Amino acid sequence: MDDRCPAAHPEDPTPCVGPVVVTVLDAINDGADGCEHHGARILASLAAGRVFALPDAPPGVATRVFQAADSIRPFCWVAGPRTDPSQLSHAENREQHGR
């Protein structure tokens, strides 16, 4: 799948949705540019990840990616039971802990 953005994880089978519009950085500032879809999916899988809009991106794109990542489980393309907090989305963890 060479036509996917650099933020698409090799094991994530989903296609890109739209153009490359964000950069997602991990805790040590390694990063990848991506479409909104893969930007959100990879951001959800990072500890202390951050997202930034590219200069020509539409307004609000980084916020949309950040908000979408909140409800996506880390490595959401991996099947199997998810019970550990590290396997749940940030939103699920807040809900379980009443925050």
Protein Blocks (a to p, Z undefined) as FASTA:
>chain_A
ZZbcfklcfklmbdcedjdfbdcddfkopacdddfklmmmmmmmpghiacdddfkbcehk
lmmmmmmmmmpcehklbgcddfbfklpcfklmmmmnoZZ
